Amino acid sequence: MNLDLQTIKNTAMWALIGIAVIGIVLAIIIKKIVGKIIILVLAALIVFFGWQQRSKVVDFGNHLQTSACKSHPTFFGIDVTYPGCPTN
């Protein structure tokens, strides 16, 4: 099989254009996938820390009778008070 110079020039040009198009399409697809993964991780972190703070406040509320309102928990740095307890 013999290829002449003109065929190689044309074929190589179209092959490189095809590779460039495939590369651009893959970059766009990967960017969207990575963006979604980052958003999912951030959402999971927010849920985790929110649930952790909620548990802290609920635990304090459950033990409110024994603690006699001596201390107040915080929810992301904000003091939480309960009904029947005096505020500071």
Secondary structure, 3 states (H helix, E strand, C coil): CCCCHHHHHHHHHHHHHHHHHHHHHHHHHHHHHHHHHHHHHHHHHHHHHHHHHHHHHHHHHHCHHHHCCCCCCEECCEECCCCCCCCC
